[in-house]
Amino acid sequence: MTIQSINHVQLPFPAGAEGPVRRFYASLLGLPEVRLKADNTLRFAAGTQRIDLVPIEPWQPHPSVSHLALEVQDLPALRQRLLQAELPLVENRALPGYLRFYVKDPAGNQLEFLEPDHEQGVTP
């Protein structure tokens, strides 16, 4: 048995916050929404994987150490789009060989965005 890849990750969001969550993942991040069945789960394609967001009531945020890391192309463009949306970014955690930052989605889930930095001369 070998594990081939991650199929999906599941994150919580407060019930009733579908609009802001959908805008964040679809509009700001540009992920296509995937409709699988008629339930309240929001699903977005991230390459061949999915990010599933499940409404939770009563709402309890995740600990800040939990996060989802997404490798992207053109990190500066995504950074600019998120800054234009007035989202606070955390950019003080260097990682050799990568450009990266963190941002929280509307539910408070922490997301890490990173891209290999070939100019650093480090092979990730």
PyMOL commands that set and color helices and strands:
alter all, ss='L'
color gray80, all
select helices_A, chain A and resi 18-28+75-84+118-120
alter helices_A, ss='H'
color red, helices_A
select strands_A, chain A and resi 8-14+42-46+49-56+67-71+98-104+110-116
alter strands_A, ss='S'
color yellow, strands_A
deselect
rebuild
show_as cartoon
